[in-house]
Amino acid sequence: MGGDTAVAGSDTGLVIATVGDNTIDRYVGEESARYVGGNAYNVAAQLAGHGPAVAYFGAVGADTDGRTIARGLQRAGIDPVGLVTMAGSTAVTTIRVDGGDRVFESEQFGVTADYFPSDLHVELLSSARWVHVGMLPRAHELRTRLAALGRRADGSGRRAVVSQDCAVASGFSDLDVAFGSVGERGDARAWAVSALASGARAVVVTRGAAGAIATDGTRWFEQEAIPTQVVDTTGAGDAFIAGFISARVEGAEMPAALERGAQWAAAACGHRGGWPLARAGSLSADTERQPFTHPARIRNTPNRFAIAAESREG
């Protein structure tokens, strides 16, 4: 079946990894607050909060913001095996709130602009069942290397399923699922057709309040947006991606995965920040994990990422 990327469990456990950006979202103006976010980071936090074991790979600077990012991983329940510290500053996004509207005032990418996983971390990623790529300047190189490692592993071409947020990372080669966003008025079908022609095996395109469409290369699917009380739309797209991934690693078909994505996106609109505990500065939040729950919960299976983290801490 063309473009089928559903993933079932295995004897070695179910492993999801996200790679790429993190940032401190700094709200100014009518609202003064700091939230931990970024596409790859938000997707990991949404997944971990709903149940799956997930590891994060990315970089921070040796500064206060970097330590805030690291504490956020801890309270979200994300395995930090792939977090590295680089010379430079942690990414910061400044968002001005005026009359209830959010305006992105500035975005300083810091060390995330130069980050790429080490050879060891690429090897670790190649053993995952699903790898999601957020903002990563050398995303094409990572996809190529993961594909090569998958072919080398057993000679069958079996490899990690790779998805990517194509709004923040470029390229479609060696890509199993391309996530796009065109807004309510954009031509989602045209974007999807172009992504397929450029090499993606399956495509999911969100359209805000207009819902989402998807294709596996032979069939088309549509999902309506789920009505919700909107508090903040920050991270709603990341939550959609996380919900979709969680369903697919369970073996769900495309329609069920789209529905879960819509459910998680609607829930994300009900709180500030990209995930429920995204706000920085809370003593209780910074010292213990407080997971949120969802009826569609994935079993948390031991995996080599968790073992690596335990060995490192010991």
C-alpha positions as CSV (number, residue, x, y, z in Angstrom):
1,M,0.0,0.0,0.0
2,G,1.7,3.2,-1.2
3,G,3.1,5.5,1.5
4,D,2.0,3.3,4.4
5,T,4.1,4.4,7.5
6,A,2.1,2.9,10.4
7,V,4.5,1.4,12.9
8,A,3.8,-1.5,15.2
9,G,5.6,-2.4,18.4
10,S,8.6,-4.8,18.4
11,D,10.5,-7.0,20.9
12,T,12.9,-4.2,21.4
13,G,10.3,-1.7,22.5
14,L,8.6,1.4,21.1
15,V,10.9,4.4,20.7
16,I,10.2,7.9,19.4
17,A,12.8,10.6,19.1
18,T,12.5,14.2,18.1
19,V,15.5,16.3,16.7
20,G,16.0,20.0,16.4
21,D,14.9,23.2,17.8
22,N,14.1,24.5,21.3
23,T,13.6,28.0,22.4
24,I,12.5,30.3,25.3
25,D,9.3,32.0,24.3
26,R,9.5,35.4,26.0
27,Y,6.1,37.2,26.2
28,V,6.2,41.0,26.6
29,G,3.7,43.8,26.6
30,E,0.3,43.0,28.2
31,E,1.6,39.6,29.3
32,S,5.0,39.0,30.9
33,A,6.0,35.3,31.0
34,R,8.5,32.8,29.7
35,Y,7.7,29.4,28.2
36,V,9.8,26.5,27.0
37,G,9.1,25.6,23.4
38,G,10.2,24.9,19.9
39,N,8.8,22.5,17.3
40,A,10.9,19.4,18.1
41,Y,10.7,20.2,21.9
42,N,6.9,20.7,21.9
43,V,6.3,17.5,20.0
44,A,8.4,15.6,22.4
45,A,6.6,17.1,25.4
46,Q,3.2,16.4,24.0
47,L,4.2,12.8,23.3
48,A,5.8,12.2,26.7
49,G,2.8,13.8,28.6
50,H,0.4,11.4,26.9
51,G,2.4,8.3,27.5
52,P,5.1,7.2,25.0
53,A,8.7,7.0,25.8
54,V,10.4,9.8,23.8
55,A,13.9,11.1,23.6
56,Y,15.0,14.6,22.6
57,F,18.1,15.6,20.5
58,G,19.0,19.3,20.4
59,A,21.4,22.0,21.7
60,V,21.4,24.7,24.3
61,G,23.9,27.4,25.3
62,A,25.8,27.4,28.6
63,D,23.5,29.9,30.1
64,T,20.4,30.3,32.3
65,D,18.0,29.8,29.4
66,G,19.8,26.5,28.6
67,R,19.3,25.3,32.1
68,T,15.6,26.2,31.9
69,I,15.3,24.1,28.8
70,A,17.0,21.2,30.5
71,R,14.6,21.5,33.5
72,G,11.7,21.5,31.2
73,L,12.8,18.1,29.7
74,Q,12.9,16.7,33.2
75,R,9.4,17.8,34.2
76,A,7.9,16.8,30.9
77,G,9.3,13.3,31.3
78,I,11.5,13.4,28.2
79,D,14.7,11.4,27.9
80,P,17.5,14.1,27.6
81,V,20.0,11.7,26.1
82,G,20.4,13.8,23.0
83,L,20.7,17.3,24.7
84,V,24.1,18.9,24.2
85,T,25.6,22.2,25.3
86,M,27.3,24.3,22.7
87,A,29.3,27.5,22.8
88,G,26.9,30.4,22.3
89,S,23.4,31.3,23.5
90,T,20.2,29.4,23.8
91,A,17.4,30.4,21.3
92,V,15.0,33.0,22.4
93,T,11.8,34.2,20.7
94,T,10.2,37.4,21.8
95,I,6.4,37.6,21.4
96,R,4.5,40.9,22.1
97,V,0.9,40.6,23.3
98,D,-1.2,43.7,22.4
99,G,-4.9,43.7,22.7
100,G,-5.0,40.0,23.0
101,D,-3.1,39.5,19.7
102,R,0.4,37.9,19.6
103,V,3.0,39.4,17.4
104,F,6.4,37.7,16.9
105,E,8.8,40.6,17.5
106,S,12.1,38.8,17.2
107,E,13.6,35.4,16.9
108,Q,17.2,34.6,17.9
109,F,18.1,31.0,17.0
110,G,21.3,30.9,19.0
111,V,23.1,27.5,19.0
112,T,20.1,25.8,17.3
113,A,21.2,27.4,14.0
114,D,24.5,25.4,14.1
115,Y,23.3,22.2,15.8
116,F,23.6,18.8,14.2
117,P,23.6,15.5,16.1
118,S,27.0,13.8,16.6
119,D,27.9,10.5,14.9
120,L,27.0,8.6,18.1
121,H,23.6,10.4,18.3
122,V,22.9,9.7,14.6
123,E,23.5,6.0,15.4
124,L,21.1,6.2,18.3
125,L,18.5,7.9,16.2
126,S,18.8,5.2,13.5
127,S,17.6,2.6,16.1
128,A,14.4,4.5,16.9
129,R,11.1,3.4,15.4
130,W,10.1,6.9,14.6
131,V,12.2,10.1,14.3
132,H,10.6,13.5,14.0
133,V,12.7,16.4,12.7
134,G,11.9,20.0,13.7
135,M,13.9,23.0,12.8
136,L,17.3,21.6,11.7
137,P,19.4,23.5,9.0
138,R,21.0,20.2,7.8
139,A,17.8,18.2,7.8
140,H,18.6,16.7,4.4
141,E,21.9,15.3,5.6
142,L,20.2,13.7,8.7
143,R,17.5,12.1,6.5
144,T,20.2,10.8,4.1
145,R,22.3,9.3,6.9
146,L,19.4,7.7,8.7
147,A,18.3,6.1,5.4
148,A,21.8,4.7,4.8
149,L,22.1,3.4,8.3
150,G,18.8,1.7,8.0
151,R,19.8,-0.1,4.8
152,R,23.1,-1.1,6.4
153,A,21.5,-2.5,9.5
154,D,19.9,-5.6,8.0
155,G,20.2,-5.3,4.2
156,S,16.4,-5.1,3.9
157,G,16.1,-1.3,3.7
158,R,14.1,-1.3,7.0
159,R,14.8,2.0,8.9
160,A,13.2,4.4,11.3
161,V,10.1,6.2,10.0
162,V,11.1,9.8,9.5
163,S,8.7,12.7,9.7
164,Q,9.5,16.4,9.4
165,D,7.9,19.8,10.0
166,C,8.5,21.2,6.6
167,A,7.5,24.7,7.7
168,V,10.8,24.9,9.6
169,A,13.0,22.4,7.8
170,S,13.6,22.0,4.1
171,G,13.6,19.0,1.7
172,F,11.5,15.9,1.1
173,S,14.0,13.2,0.1
174,D,14.1,10.1,2.3
175,L,11.0,11.5,4.1
176,D,8.2,9.2,5.2
177,V,5.8,11.9,6.4
178,A,5.9,15.5,5.4
179,F,4.0,17.9,7.7
180,G,3.0,21.2,6.2
181,S,0.8,24.1,7.2
182,V,-0.9,26.5,4.7
183,G,-3.5,28.3,6.9
184,E,-7.2,28.4,6.3
185,R,-6.9,30.0,2.8
186,G,-3.9,28.1,1.5
187,D,-4.1,25.4,-1.2
188,A,-3.3,22.3,0.9
189,R,-3.8,19.8,-1.9
190,A,-1.4,21.6,-4.2
191,W,1.2,21.7,-1.4
192,A,0.7,18.0,-0.8
193,V,1.0,17.1,-4.5
194,S,4.3,19.1,-4.7
195,A,5.7,17.4,-1.6
196,L,4.9,13.9,-3.0
197,A,6.5,14.9,-6.3
198,S,9.6,16.0,-4.4
199,G,10.0,12.7,-2.7
200,A,7.8,12.5,0.4
201,R,6.0,9.2,0.8
202,A,3.0,10.6,2.7
203,V,1.9,14.2,3.5
204,V,-0.2,15.8,6.2
205,V,-1.2,19.5,5.8
206,T,-2.9,21.5,8.5
207,R,-5.2,24.4,7.7
208,G,-6.0,25.9,11.1
209,A,-9.7,26.2,11.7
210,A,-10.3,24.6,8.3
211,G,-8.9,21.3,9.6
212,A,-6.4,19.1,7.8
213,I,-5.9,16.9,4.8
214,A,-3.5,14.0,4.2
215,T,-2.5,11.6,1.4
216,D,-0.5,8.4,1.3
217,G,0.2,8.9,-2.4
218,T,-2.9,6.9,-3.6
219,R,-5.7,8.0,-1.3
220,W,-6.8,11.3,0.2
221,F,-8.1,11.9,3.7
222,E,-9.7,14.9,5.4
223,Q,-10.1,15.8,9.1
224,E,-12.3,18.6,10.5
225,A,-10.9,20.9,13.2
226,I,-12.4,20.1,16.6
227,P,-14.2,23.1,18.2
228,T,-12.6,24.3,21.4
229,Q,-12.3,27.3,23.7
230,V,-9.1,29.0,22.5
231,V,-6.7,30.4,25.2
232,D,-3.5,30.3,23.1
233,T,-2.8,28.7,19.7
234,T,0.9,28.4,20.4
235,G,2.0,24.8,19.7
236,A,-1.3,23.6,18.4
237,G,0.3,22.5,15.2
238,D,3.1,20.7,17.2
239,A,0.3,19.0,19.3
240,F,-1.3,17.8,16.0
241,I,1.9,16.3,14.8
242,A,2.5,14.5,18.2
243,G,-1.1,13.1,18.2
244,F,-0.7,11.9,14.6
245,I,2.7,10.2,15.4
246,S,1.4,8.6,18.6
247,A,-1.5,7.0,16.7
248,R,0.7,5.8,13.9
249,V,3.3,4.1,16.1
250,E,0.3,2.2,17.6
251,G,-0.5,1.0,14.2
252,A,-3.6,3.2,13.6
253,E,-4.7,3.9,10.0
254,M,-4.5,7.5,8.6
255,P,-8.0,8.6,9.5
256,A,-7.6,7.6,13.2
257,A,-4.2,9.3,13.3
258,L,-5.7,12.5,11.9
259,E,-8.5,12.5,14.4
260,R,-6.1,12.1,17.3
261,G,-4.0,14.9,15.9
262,A,-7.0,17.1,15.8
263,Q,-8.0,16.2,19.4
264,W,-4.5,17.0,20.7
265,A,-4.4,20.2,18.8
266,A,-7.8,21.3,20.2
267,A,-6.6,20.5,23.8
268,A,-3.4,22.5,23.2
269,C,-5.4,25.6,22.4
270,G,-6.8,25.4,26.0
271,H,-3.6,26.4,27.7
272,R,-0.7,28.9,27.4
273,G,2.4,27.6,25.7
274,G,3.2,24.6,23.6
275,W,2.5,22.1,26.3
276,P,0.7,22.2,29.7
277,L,3.8,22.7,31.8
278,A,5.7,25.0,29.4
279,R,5.7,28.0,31.7
280,A,9.2,28.5,33.2
281,G,9.8,29.7,36.7
282,S,7.4,27.5,38.8
283,L,9.4,25.9,41.6
284,S,7.1,22.8,41.7
285,A,7.1,22.5,37.9
286,D,10.9,22.7,37.8
287,T,11.5,20.0,40.4
288,E,9.1,17.2,39.5
289,R,7.3,15.7,36.5
290,Q,3.5,16.4,36.4
291,P,2.3,14.4,33.4
292,F,-1.1,15.1,31.9
293,T,-3.3,12.3,30.7
294,H,-5.2,11.3,27.6
295,P,-7.6,8.3,27.0
296,A,-5.5,7.2,24.0
297,R,-2.4,6.3,26.0
298,I,0.6,4.4,24.6
299,R,2.4,1.9,26.8
300,N,5.7,3.2,28.1
301,T,8.2,0.5,27.1
302,P,11.9,0.4,28.2
303,N,14.2,1.5,25.5
304,R,17.9,2.0,24.8
305,F,17.5,5.8,25.2
306,A,16.4,5.4,28.8
307,I,19.1,2.8,29.5
308,A,21.7,5.2,28.1
309,A,20.5,8.1,30.3
310,E,20.5,5.8,33.4
311,S,24.1,4.7,32.6
312,R,25.2,8.3,32.1
313,E,23.6,9.5,35.4
314,G,25.1,6.5,37.3
